[in-house]
Amino acid sequence: MSILPKETVAALLREAERIKAGFVPGEAELANAPLLSGWAVQPLAAGLVRLVGFVSGHPLLPDGCITTSAILAADEQAGWARTVSRYYRLGPRLGE
């Protein structure tokens, strides 16, 4: 388990509050977001969840199967998820 720097935690809290207040990511936020396809939700401790699936276009990871960091917010209908690390564009769920 890694500990996030307090500046990162503060930025994540601001982002979560912004989303809670009605912010919806648009083209600017999603333009370079990796695409996650064949994904599923995976429970974590303390009621958190993350996504597992096949990523393409990730800035740090090669294309292939990944697990994301914990999800801050997501809108499956709009096709996006915000994790601790970044925004993802959501393709089809696993089995679709």
C-alpha positions as CSV (number, residue, x, y, z in Angstrom):
1,M,0.0,0.0,0.0
2,S,1.3,3.4,-0.9
3,I,0.6,6.7,0.9
4,L,-0.4,9.6,-1.3
5,P,1.2,13.0,-0.7
6,K,-1.2,15.4,1.0
7,E,-1.1,17.7,-2.1
8,T,-2.5,14.8,-4.2
9,V,-5.1,14.0,-1.6
10,A,-6.2,17.7,-1.5
11,A,-6.4,17.8,-5.3
12,L,-8.5,14.6,-5.3
13,L,-10.9,16.0,-2.7
14,R,-11.3,19.1,-4.8
15,E,-12.0,17.0,-7.9
16,A,-14.5,14.8,-6.0
17,E,-16.3,18.0,-4.7
18,R,-16.4,19.4,-8.2
19,I,-18.0,16.2,-9.6
20,K,-20.4,16.1,-6.7
21,A,-21.4,19.7,-7.5
22,G,-22.4,18.6,-11.0
23,F,-19.2,18.9,-13.0
24,V,-19.3,16.5,-16.0
25,P,-16.0,15.8,-17.8
26,G,-16.1,17.0,-21.4
27,E,-13.9,16.6,-24.5
28,A,-11.0,18.4,-22.8
29,E,-10.8,16.0,-19.8
30,L,-11.5,12.9,-21.9
31,A,-9.4,13.7,-25.1
32,N,-6.3,11.9,-23.9
33,A,-8.0,9.6,-21.4
34,P,-7.2,5.9,-21.8
35,L,-10.0,3.7,-23.1
36,L,-11.0,0.8,-20.8
37,S,-12.9,-2.0,-22.6
38,G,-14.2,-5.4,-21.4
39,W,-14.2,-3.9,-17.9
40,A,-15.8,-5.0,-14.6
41,V,-16.1,-3.5,-11.1
42,Q,-13.9,-5.1,-8.5
43,P,-14.5,-4.5,-4.7
44,L,-11.7,-3.2,-2.5
45,A,-11.5,-2.7,1.3
46,A,-13.6,-0.1,3.1
47,G,-16.4,0.0,0.5
48,L,-14.1,1.2,-2.3
49,V,-14.2,-0.2,-5.8
50,R,-11.9,-0.2,-8.8
51,L,-12.1,-1.3,-12.4
52,V,-10.4,-4.2,-14.2
53,G,-10.3,-4.5,-17.9
54,F,-8.3,-4.0,-21.1
55,V,-6.8,-0.6,-21.6
56,S,-5.5,1.2,-24.6
57,G,-3.8,4.6,-24.8
58,H,-2.6,4.7,-21.2
59,P,0.2,7.2,-20.7
60,L,2.2,4.9,-18.4
61,L,1.1,1.3,-19.1
62,P,1.2,-0.8,-22.2
63,D,-2.1,-1.8,-23.9
64,G,-3.5,-4.9,-22.1
65,C,-5.2,-6.0,-18.9
66,I,-5.0,-3.6,-16.0
67,T,-6.6,-2.8,-12.6
68,T,-7.3,0.9,-11.9
69,S,-6.9,2.8,-8.7
70,A,-10.0,3.3,-6.6
71,I,-12.9,5.1,-8.4
72,L,-13.9,8.6,-7.2
73,A,-16.9,8.8,-9.6
74,A,-18.2,7.2,-12.7
75,D,-21.1,7.6,-15.2
76,E,-21.4,4.4,-17.3
77,Q,-24.1,6.0,-19.5
78,A,-21.9,8.9,-20.3
79,G,-18.9,6.6,-20.7
80,W,-16.4,7.9,-18.2
81,A,-14.8,7.0,-14.8
82,R,-12.6,9.1,-12.6
83,T,-10.1,7.2,-10.5
84,V,-7.5,8.4,-8.0
85,S,-5.1,8.5,-10.9
86,R,-7.0,9.8,-13.9
87,Y,-10.1,9.8,-16.1
88,Y,-10.9,6.8,-18.2
89,R,-13.2,6.5,-21.2
90,L,-15.4,3.5,-20.7
91,G,-16.0,1.1,-23.6
92,P,-18.3,-1.9,-23.4
93,R,-18.5,-3.8,-20.1
94,L,-17.1,-7.4,-19.8
95,G,-19.6,-9.7,-21.6
96,E,-21.3,-7.0,-23.7
